[in-house]
Amino acid sequence: MTTFWFILVAFFWTGYFVLEGFDFGVGALLPLISRSDAERRQVLGTIGPVWDGNEVWLITAVGAMFAAFPAWYSGLLSTYYLPMVLIVAALIVRGVGLEWRGKVRSGRERALCDAGIVTGSVLTAFLWGTIFGNLLYGTAFATVLGGVLSLSVAILHGAVFVTLKTSGAVRGRARRAALFASAAAIPVGIVALPSVPGSAMDVPNWSTSPWLWACALLAMATLTAGVALVWRRREGWAFAATALSITLTAAALFGALWPAPLPGLTVAEAASAPYTLTMLTWIGLLALPGVLAYQGWTYWVFRKRLTVDISPH
């Protein structure tokens, strides 16, 4: 049961990184791929129906940690208290910007909302990378490297998503932005990803090391494939490739954290009582399929490309 819940927590975090990853990338790219207010509405329209649902994955991941692994939850949040507070503040500012932009009238107020969206997106994407980079290695270099990798991949992922969801000039700029972002994401990934399995070598868990190496190497391969597919204007496959790269990276990351997600703390020591885990399992089995079906339906409903909306707001 403990292993099952560790995998489930990793699944929730992976869903958050994949879905909010392109949200953050779109927000970070907003001033770079839009030239007018109509184009900015077009860009933000790609994530408008889904961004708040994507953030539910973070709430679910943290909530699952709190319920299933309270010692891991408290240790992680207290160790990284400052970056966690900054992430919460950035998410609030970003959320306010996204919600209020369509309700304000003046250009100055819309510019302020745009600044909040960009700042919140960039800061959150960078800080999550620094937290997990520091968690794996505990060095300043790894912390910065993790932040740069997280931000650059999010920008690449978001740029590919915009090319998939828009038409016209914005689509072309987003494609070029994806190619430029790959100039940072791929070299940083080449440095960072192969070292993830090495971070697990201090843990007596040698049997999983080949799987960690496979995940890390495949993450690099799919990231590169995503860029090649963008170049060939195969946006759907490119988005699938970048999403798979993030998934494999998360798998390598949580594989490296097993069975000691924090120094001196094993998963077994961090877990709740067996009865609690059993009850949580039944609740999860009843609720999770409906939630996944609803979010999948949302993406299906809003699957079409967006054009520039020139109507006044």
C-alpha positions as CSV (number, residue, x, y, z in Angstrom):
1,M,0.0,0.0,0.0
2,T,2.9,2.4,0.8
3,T,4.4,1.7,-2.6
4,F,1.1,2.2,-4.4
5,W,0.6,5.6,-2.7
6,F,4.1,6.7,-3.5
7,I,3.4,5.9,-7.2
8,L,0.1,7.7,-7.0
9,V,1.7,10.8,-5.5
10,A,4.3,10.7,-8.3
11,F,1.4,10.4,-10.8
12,F,-0.3,13.5,-9.5
13,W,2.9,15.5,-9.6
14,T,3.6,14.3,-13.1
15,G,0.2,15.4,-14.2
16,Y,0.8,18.8,-12.7
17,F,4.2,19.2,-14.4
18,V,2.8,18.2,-17.8
19,L,-0.4,20.2,-17.7
20,E,0.8,23.3,-15.8
21,G,4.0,23.1,-17.7
22,F,2.5,24.3,-20.9
23,D,0.4,26.8,-18.9
24,F,3.6,28.4,-17.5
25,G,5.2,28.3,-20.9
26,V,2.3,30.1,-22.5
27,G,2.3,32.8,-19.8
28,A,6.0,33.3,-20.1
29,L,5.8,33.7,-23.8
30,L,2.9,36.1,-23.8
31,P,4.8,39.3,-24.6
32,L,7.1,37.6,-27.1
33,I,4.6,36.0,-29.4
34,S,1.8,38.6,-29.4
35,R,1.9,42.0,-30.9
36,S,-1.5,43.4,-30.1
37,D,-4.2,43.1,-27.5
38,A,-6.2,40.8,-29.9
39,E,-3.3,38.5,-30.2
40,R,-2.7,38.5,-26.5
41,R,-6.3,37.4,-26.1
42,Q,-5.7,34.7,-28.6
43,V,-2.7,33.4,-26.8
44,L,-4.4,33.4,-23.4
45,G,-7.4,31.8,-24.9
46,T,-5.4,28.7,-25.5
47,I,-5.2,28.1,-21.7
48,G,-8.3,30.1,-20.6
49,P,-10.6,27.1,-20.3
50,V,-8.1,24.7,-18.6
51,W,-5.5,26.5,-16.5
52,D,-7.5,26.5,-13.3
53,G,-8.3,22.8,-13.8
54,N,-4.6,22.1,-14.3
55,E,-3.8,23.7,-11.0
56,V,-6.1,21.2,-9.3
57,W,-3.3,18.6,-9.9
58,L,-1.0,20.6,-7.6
59,I,-3.7,20.6,-4.9
60,T,-4.3,16.9,-5.3
61,A,-0.6,16.1,-5.2
62,V,0.0,18.1,-2.1
63,G,-3.2,16.8,-0.5
64,A,-2.2,13.2,-1.3
65,M,1.2,13.8,0.3
66,F,-0.5,15.3,3.4
67,A,-2.8,12.3,3.8
68,A,-0.6,9.4,2.8
69,F,2.9,10.7,3.8
70,P,2.5,13.4,6.5
71,A,6.1,13.3,7.5
72,W,7.2,13.8,3.9
73,Y,4.7,16.6,3.4
74,S,5.8,18.5,6.5
75,G,9.5,17.9,5.9
76,L,9.3,19.1,2.3
77,L,7.3,22.2,3.0
78,S,9.3,23.2,6.0
79,T,12.7,22.6,4.3
80,Y,11.7,24.7,1.3
81,Y,9.5,27.2,3.1
82,L,10.7,30.3,1.3
83,P,10.5,29.0,-2.3
84,M,7.1,27.5,-1.4
85,V,5.8,30.8,-0.2
86,L,7.1,32.5,-3.3
87,I,5.4,29.9,-5.5
88,V,2.1,30.4,-3.7
89,A,2.4,34.2,-4.1
90,A,3.4,33.8,-7.8
91,L,0.4,31.5,-8.4
92,I,-1.9,34.0,-6.8
93,V,-0.6,36.9,-8.8
94,R,-0.8,34.9,-12.0
95,G,-4.3,33.7,-11.2
96,V,-5.5,37.2,-10.5
97,G,-4.0,38.4,-13.8
98,L,-5.7,35.7,-15.8
99,E,-9.1,36.2,-14.2
100,W,-9.1,40.0,-14.2
101,R,-7.6,40.7,-17.6
102,G,-10.9,40.2,-19.4
103,K,-12.7,42.4,-16.9
104,V,-10.6,45.6,-16.9
105,R,-11.0,48.3,-19.6
106,S,-7.9,50.4,-19.6
107,G,-4.7,49.4,-21.4
108,R,-2.7,50.2,-18.3
109,E,-4.7,47.7,-16.2
110,R,-4.4,45.0,-18.9
111,A,-0.6,45.6,-19.0
112,L,-0.5,45.2,-15.3
113,C,-2.4,41.9,-15.6
114,D,0.0,40.8,-18.3
115,A,3.0,41.5,-16.1
116,G,1.4,39.4,-13.3
117,I,0.8,36.5,-15.7
118,V,4.4,36.6,-17.1
119,T,6.0,37.1,-13.7
120,G,3.9,34.4,-12.0
121,S,4.5,31.9,-14.8
122,V,8.3,32.4,-15.0
123,L,8.8,32.5,-11.3
124,T,6.8,29.4,-10.5
125,A,8.3,27.3,-13.3
126,F,11.8,28.2,-12.2
127,L,11.2,27.7,-8.5
128,W,9.8,24.2,-8.9
129,G,13.0,23.2,-10.7
130,T,15.2,24.7,-8.0
131,I,13.3,22.8,-5.3
132,F,13.6,19.4,-6.9
133,G,17.1,20.1,-8.1
134,N,18.2,20.9,-4.6
135,L,16.2,17.9,-3.2
136,L,18.2,15.5,-5.4
137,Y,21.7,17.0,-4.9
138,G,21.7,19.7,-2.3
139,T,24.2,21.9,-4.2
140,A,23.8,25.5,-5.5
141,F,24.7,24.5,-9.0
142,A,22.1,21.7,-9.1
143,T,19.5,24.1,-7.7
144,V,20.1,26.7,-10.5
145,L,20.4,24.0,-13.1
146,G,17.1,22.5,-12.1
147,G,15.4,25.9,-12.3
148,V,16.8,26.6,-15.7
149,L,15.8,23.2,-17.0
150,S,12.3,23.5,-15.6
151,L,11.8,26.9,-17.1
152,S,13.3,26.2,-20.5
153,V,11.3,23.0,-20.9
154,A,8.1,24.7,-19.8
155,I,8.7,27.5,-22.4
156,L,9.3,24.9,-25.1
157,H,6.3,22.9,-24.0
158,G,4.1,26.0,-24.0
159,A,5.3,27.2,-27.3
160,V,4.5,23.9,-28.9
161,F,1.0,24.1,-27.3
162,V,0.4,27.5,-28.8
163,T,1.4,26.3,-32.3
164,L,-1.1,23.4,-31.8
165,K,-3.9,25.7,-30.7
166,T,-3.6,28.9,-32.8
167,S,-3.5,30.0,-36.4
168,G,-2.0,33.0,-38.2
169,A,0.9,35.1,-37.1
170,V,0.8,33.9,-33.5
171,R,1.3,30.3,-34.6
172,G,4.4,31.2,-36.6
173,R,5.9,33.2,-33.8
174,A,5.2,30.4,-31.3
175,R,6.9,27.9,-33.7
176,R,10.0,30.1,-33.8
177,A,9.9,30.5,-30.0
178,A,9.9,26.7,-29.6
179,L,13.0,26.4,-31.8
180,F,14.7,29.2,-29.8
181,A,13.7,27.6,-26.5
182,S,15.2,24.3,-27.6
183,A,18.6,26.0,-27.8
184,A,18.5,26.2,-24.0
185,A,16.3,23.2,-23.1
186,I,18.3,20.6,-24.9
187,P,21.9,21.5,-23.8
188,V,20.7,21.9,-20.2
189,G,18.8,18.6,-20.4
190,I,21.9,16.9,-21.7
191,V,23.8,18.1,-18.6
192,A,21.0,17.6,-16.0
193,L,19.0,14.5,-17.0
194,P,21.8,11.9,-17.1
195,S,22.8,12.9,-13.6
196,V,19.3,12.1,-12.1
197,P,20.0,8.3,-11.8
198,G,23.3,9.1,-10.2
199,S,21.6,10.9,-7.4
200,A,20.0,7.6,-6.3
201,M,23.3,5.8,-5.9
202,D,23.6,6.8,-2.3
203,V,20.3,5.0,-1.7
204,P,20.3,1.1,-1.4
205,N,18.0,0.7,-4.3
206,W,20.3,-0.6,-7.0
207,S,17.7,-2.7,-8.7
208,T,15.9,0.3,-10.1
209,S,18.9,2.1,-11.5
210,P,18.6,0.7,-15.0
211,W,15.0,2.0,-15.1
212,L,16.2,5.4,-14.0
213,W,18.8,5.5,-16.7
214,A,16.2,4.4,-19.3
215,C,13.8,7.1,-18.2
216,A,16.5,9.8,-18.2
217,L,17.8,8.9,-21.6
218,L,14.4,8.5,-23.2
219,A,13.4,11.9,-21.7
220,M,16.3,13.5,-23.6
221,A,15.4,11.6,-26.8
222,T,11.7,12.6,-26.7
223,L,12.6,16.2,-26.0
224,T,14.9,16.3,-29.0
225,A,12.2,14.5,-31.1
226,G,9.7,17.2,-30.1
227,V,11.9,19.9,-31.4
228,A,12.4,18.0,-34.7
229,L,8.7,17.6,-35.0
230,V,8.1,21.3,-34.5
231,W,10.6,21.9,-37.3
232,R,8.6,19.6,-39.5
233,R,5.3,21.4,-38.5
234,R,3.9,18.3,-36.8
235,E,2.5,20.1,-33.8
236,G,0.3,17.4,-32.4
237,W,3.2,14.8,-32.3
238,A,5.6,17.5,-31.1
239,F,3.3,18.3,-28.1
240,A,3.0,14.6,-27.4
241,A,6.8,14.3,-27.4
242,T,7.4,17.2,-25.1
243,A,4.7,15.9,-22.7
244,L,6.2,12.4,-22.8
245,S,9.7,14.0,-22.1
246,I,8.3,15.7,-19.0
247,T,6.6,12.5,-17.9
248,L,9.8,10.5,-18.2
249,T,11.8,13.2,-16.4
250,A,9.3,13.1,-13.5
251,A,9.5,9.3,-13.5
252,A,13.3,9.4,-13.2
253,L,13.0,12.1,-10.5
254,F,10.6,10.2,-8.3
255,G,12.4,7.0,-9.0
256,A,15.6,8.6,-7.6
257,L,13.7,9.7,-4.5
258,W,12.5,6.2,-3.8
259,P,12.7,4.9,-1.1
260,A,14.0,8.0,0.7
261,P,12.2,11.1,-0.5
262,L,14.0,13.3,2.1
263,P,17.5,12.8,3.7
264,G,17.1,10.4,6.6
265,L,13.4,9.7,5.9
266,T,12.2,6.6,4.1
267,V,8.8,6.2,2.5
268,A,7.9,3.6,5.1
269,E,8.7,6.0,8.0
270,A,6.8,8.8,6.3
271,A,3.6,6.9,5.6
272,S,0.3,7.0,7.4
273,A,-1.1,4.0,9.2
274,P,-2.3,1.1,7.0
275,Y,-5.9,1.7,7.8
276,T,-5.6,5.3,6.6
277,L,-4.0,4.3,3.4
278,T,-6.7,1.7,2.8
279,M,-9.5,4.2,3.2
280,L,-7.6,6.7,1.0
281,T,-7.3,4.0,-1.7
282,W,-11.1,3.4,-1.8
283,I,-11.8,7.1,-1.9
284,G,-9.3,7.6,-4.7
285,L,-10.6,4.6,-6.7
286,L,-14.1,6.1,-6.6
287,A,-13.2,9.7,-7.3
288,L,-10.2,9.7,-9.6
289,P,-11.8,8.1,-12.7
290,G,-14.6,10.8,-12.7
291,V,-12.1,13.6,-12.3
292,L,-9.9,12.3,-15.2
293,A,-12.9,11.8,-17.4
294,Y,-14.2,15.3,-16.8
295,Q,-10.8,17.0,-17.5
296,G,-10.4,14.9,-20.6
297,W,-13.9,16.0,-21.8
298,T,-12.9,19.6,-21.2
299,Y,-9.9,19.3,-23.4
300,W,-12.0,17.6,-26.1
301,V,-14.6,20.4,-26.0
302,F,-11.9,23.1,-26.4
303,R,-9.7,21.3,-28.9
304,K,-10.1,23.6,-31.9
305,R,-7.6,26.2,-33.0
306,L,-8.1,29.8,-32.0
307,T,-8.1,32.8,-34.4
308,V,-7.5,36.4,-33.6
309,D,-10.5,37.9,-31.9
310,I,-10.8,41.6,-33.0
311,S,-14.0,42.3,-31.2
312,P,-13.8,44.9,-28.4
313,H,-13.5,43.8,-24.8
